[in-house]
Amino acid sequence: MDNNLHELVFIFDQSTEIEKQYTDAQKGFIALIDAQKKAKTNTNVTIDVFGSEYLNVCDGISINDVKFADELFPLSGVCPLTDSAVKAIDDVGIRLNRTYENCRPSKVIVTIVTFGRDNASKKHTYDELAEIIRRQTEVYKWSFFLLTDFSINMEKLNIPEDNTVIVKKNETDGFKKAYEELNEKITALRDKISSENNTQ
């Protein structure tokens, strides 16, 4: 493993539930990416978006190469959460398995962003996704975060409460505050890992 490399994976539900707060949500995420560029450890980024279509925006690229269009991602009225999250996790796992070991990130941090209940998955259930998250956490030491608005039960996904950020969508700066909190949690985890690696 490359102890000087982490990978951040973001799995986005582009639900119409956030249509009125779309710009705020977009600004919040871009601010998080900008903040993570300042990390002491090198950073790769994967971004997957799901809705009526599944879109891989970037796949394990340097955070410094991440570019955003004026309109970040298209909104959708459907939410295939479990199918999309399983695919995203599996795709990253397969890619890393095909990567030389000394080029693999020492830590993979996955954030699921969702605001609707799954209403369109056809292949995978919550239980299956939760089991995959448990396996990746225990066997491969991945970490998982969840950014949501209470419409999904964190316990269903085997994601710790401390790793969950609740967006208060109706509050002014709700998304700004939520992404700032998420950034603080991710940064604290990365700093802890870097400190541990430096003492080994």
SULKA-V59562 format. One record per residue. RES is the residue in one letter. SS is DSSP state (@ for helix, = for strand, . for the rest). OMEGA is omega in radians with two decimals (999 if undefined). Layout:
RES:SS:OMEGA + RES:SS:OMEGA
//
This chain:
M:.:3.05 + D:=:-3.09 + N:=:3.13 + N:=:-3.12 + L:=:2.99 + H:=:3.03 + E:=:3.06 + L:=:-3.14 + V:=:3.12 + F:=:-3.14 + I:=:-2.96 + F:=:2.90 + D:=:3.13 + Q:.:-3.07 + S:=:3.05 + T:@:3.07 + E:@:-3.11 + I:@:-3.05 + E:@:-3.10 + K:@:-3.12 + Q:@:-3.02 + Y:@:-3.10 + T:@:3.13 + D:@:3.13 + A:@:3.13 + Q:@:3.14 + K:@:-3.14 + G:@:-3.13 + F:@:3.13 + I:@:3.10 + A:@:3.10 + L:@:3.12 + I:@:3.12 + D:@:-3.14 + A:@:-3.11 + Q:@:3.06 + K:.:-3.10 + K:.:-3.11 + A:.:3.13 + K:.:-3.10 + T:.:3.07 + N:=:-3.01 + T:=:2.91 + N:=:-3.07 + V:=:2.97 + T:=:3.11 + I:=:3.06 + D:=:-3.12 + V:=:3.12 + F:=:3.12 + G:.:3.06 + S:.:3.04 + E:.:3.06 + Y:=:-3.05 + L:=:3.00 + N:=:-3.06 + V:=:3.06 + C:=:-2.96 + D:=:3.06 + G:=:3.14 + I:=:3.09 + S:=:-3.12 + I:@:3.14 + N:@:3.13 + D:@:-3.13 + V:.:3.13 + K:.:-3.13 + F:.:3.02 + A:.:-3.14 + D:.:3.05 + E:.:-2.93 + L:.:-3.09 + F:.:3.12 + P:.:3.10 + L:.:-3.08 + S:=:3.13 + G:.:-3.13 + V:.:-3.04 + C:.:3.05 + P:.:-2.99 + L:@:-3.00 + T:@:3.10 + D:@:-3.06 + S:@:3.14 + A:@:3.10 + V:@:3.13 + K:@:-3.11 + A:@:-3.14 + I:@:3.14 + D:@:-3.12 + D:@:3.11 + V:@:3.13 + G:@:3.13 + I:@:3.13 + R:@:-3.13 + L:@:3.11 + N:@:3.14 + R:.:-3.13 + T:.:3.07 + Y:.:-3.01 + E:@:-3.09 + N:@:3.08 + C:@:-3.13 + R:.:3.10 + P:=:3.11 + S:=:3.12 + K:=:3.01 + V:=:-3.11 + I:=:-3.07 + V:=:3.05 + T:=:3.06 + I:=:3.13 + V:=:-3.09 + T:.:-3.10 + F:.:-3.13 + G:.:3.03 + R:.:-3.12 + D:.:-3.14 + N:.:-3.04 + A:.:3.14 + S:.:-3.10 + K:.:-3.04 + K:.:-2.96 + H:.:-3.14 + T:.:3.04 + Y:@:-3.13 + D:@:3.13 + E:@:3.10 + L:@:3.13 + A:@:3.13 + E:@:3.10 + I:@:3.11 + I:@:3.11 + R:@:-3.12 + R:@:-3.12 + Q:@:3.13 + T:@:-3.03 + E:@:-3.05 + V:.:-3.02 + Y:.:3.06 + K:.:3.00 + W:.:3.03 + S:=:-3.08 + F:=:3.04 + F:=:3.13 + L:=:3.03 + L:=:-2.99 + T:=:-3.11 + D:.:3.12 + F:.:-3.08 + S:.:3.08 + I:.:-3.09 + N:.:-3.10 + M:@:-3.11 + E:@:3.11 + K:@:-3.00 + L:@:-3.11 + N:.:3.07 + I:.:-3.08 + P:.:3.12 + E:@:3.14 + D:@:3.14 + N:@:-3.13 + T:=:3.10 + V:=:-3.13 + I:=:3.10 + V:.:3.03 + K:.:-2.95 + K:.:-3.06 + N:.:3.12 + E:.:2.99 + T:.:-3.12 + D:.:-3.13 + G:@:3.14 + F:@:3.11 + K:@:-3.14 + K:@:-3.11 + A:@:-3.14 + Y:@:3.04 + E:@:3.10 + E:@:3.11 + L:@:3.12 + N:@:3.13 + E:@:-3.13 + K:@:3.13 + I:@:3.14 + T:@:3.13 + A:@:3.12 + L:@:-3.12 + R:@:3.11 + D:@:3.12 + K:@:-3.14 + I:@:-3.14 + S:@:3.12 + S:@:3.14 + E:@:3.14 + N:@:-3.11 + N:@:-3.13 + T:.:-3.13 + Q:.:999
//
